[in-house]
Amino acid sequence: MMFRKSVYLFSPLMDLKIDRSTEDFLLRLYYPYDGVGLKRRPKYHGLTKTWQCSCTYSKIIEQLRQHPGGSVDLLKDNNTGIATITINNPEKKNAISGKMMVDLEECVSELENWVDGKGLILTGKDKTFCSGGDLGTVRNILSNGDDMCKFMHHVTTRLYNLPLISVALVDGYALGGGAELITACDFRLITPRAKIGFIHVKLNIGTGFGGTTRLVQQIGRIKTLQVLSSGMVMNTDLAKKIGLVDEILDNNENTLEQGKTWLLEHCKGSVTTTRVIKQMVLAGEKLDTDASLLEERKLFKSVWGNKLHAAAVSKKSKHS
Ligand SMILES: CC[C@@H](C(=O)O)C(=O)SCCNC(=O)CCNC(=O)[C@H](O)C(C)(C)COP(=O)(O)OP(=O)(O)OC[C@H]1O[C@@H](n2cnc3c(N)ncnc32)[C@H](O)[C@@H]1OP(=O)(O)O
């Protein structure tokens, strides 16, 4: 089965003339691993700047689907522009099975094409976030963890690169691969009882879902070494102290509502404006200066003088 993905690399309706090196950069932003079978260079389509990449994952998908259990569920609210992804395997403390890894990829694919979205909450069912890879799945793929690793690197990179402001909402445990998933979001909110542990060292492995690469960027080299080499399970104070989390919620109740309120506070702009801001930040983080400034200018052009901008300026000028 060919996976066809259409990913908005740029804001729609822009007259883009980019050179191949920038195209390579931006392509790598979304499909960082040539090795995962990018069959051919993306075909470039007209006005909406949608890039069609065909990535063949059939073998990996079929392998992972052999390990059932649980689900990863997506709910999109077109009124608020906020989507929720719920890791749903409560009987196993939301451990993520092979099938759930495929579910997660399908959620990310759908969100890549959700043009009415501006925010995302990643959370777990029934007062726990995720206890990591399902140990049943892990036991069955000990002979070939590389395909899972490659797949989850790809999925979590695309999750991180979504043109949405994303929040990991952690209640209860986020352990192992579950702790890695929270690094694939822009922000991390936790409840007072949350516990976060990159406990891979206790299984004599390192991270497998891309967590180290993002953790070094988020908390720095030395703190990452401390967290990974000790396998410490952090309570809220320690997680906040090392800079891993952005907010500790007031209590352990109605965490999803608290999370949505926080997220709406942090993406006050329109859908278009919020998406442009996230894409500008991604470009600033991933591209060299020239390419990033080029991307920033093109994104700026895509909103300057639009209806929302004109209305806001006119409102301001009436008051001045
Ligand atoms: C790349 C990393 C990735 C990988 O290698 O693929 C990993 O993340 S490996 C997994 C790393 N995670 C763990 O080792 C955590 C294991 N779980 C625990 O330590 C504890 O369950 C807990 C999360 C601290 C919760 O403890 P507690 O509240 O005491 O509940 P139980 O231990 O009784 O668990 C309830 C129930 O859930 C099952 N469970 C929990 N975690 C997993 C898991 N990761 N995989 C499969 N099953 C899991 C546990 O076995 C219990 O089931 P029953 O015994 O049938 O009731």
The ligand as an ORCA input file, in Angstrom:
! r2SCAN-3c Opt
* xyz 0 1
  C      11.528      3.083     23.163
  C      11.082      2.802     24.536
  C       9.974      1.829     24.576
  C      10.396      0.562     23.960
  O      11.412     -0.035     24.357
  O       9.672      0.197     23.022
  C       9.473      1.647     25.982
  O       8.882      2.568     26.494
  S       9.642      0.138     26.813
  C       8.474      0.228     28.219
  C       8.937      1.131     29.271
  N       7.912      1.239     30.310
  C       7.909      0.491     31.421
  O       8.770     -0.330     31.628
  C       6.809      0.785     32.404
  C       6.181     -0.488     32.910
  N       5.058     -0.216     33.818
  C       5.239      0.172     35.110
  O       6.337      0.436     35.570
  C       3.997      0.283     35.947
  O       2.980     -0.407     35.305
  C       3.526      1.724     36.172
  C       3.338      2.430     34.847
  C       4.524      2.461     37.041
  C       2.164      1.672     36.896
  O       2.293      0.859     38.056
  P       0.965      0.447     38.822
  O       0.108      1.631     39.059
  O       1.395     -0.396     39.986
  O       0.172     -0.471     37.800
  P       0.599     -1.950     37.322
  O       2.066     -2.072     37.230
  O      -0.163     -2.947     38.109
  O       0.040     -1.924     35.813
  C      -1.326     -2.123     35.543
  C      -1.400     -3.056     34.377
  O      -0.784     -2.385     33.237
  C       0.212     -3.216     32.691
  N       1.272     -2.386     32.119
  C       1.794     -1.276     32.665
  N       2.765     -0.769     31.861
  C       2.847     -1.589     30.767
  C       3.643     -1.619     29.581
  N       4.578     -0.653     29.316
  N       3.456     -2.619     28.686
  C       2.497     -3.577     28.937
  N       1.706     -3.630     30.049
  C       1.893     -2.623     30.941
  C       0.689     -4.051     33.862
  O       1.314     -5.193     33.369
  C      -0.612     -4.330     34.575
  O      -1.285     -5.337     33.846
  P      -1.899     -6.600     34.649
  O      -0.735     -7.175     35.387
  O      -2.447     -7.477     33.586
  O      -2.938     -5.994     35.554
*
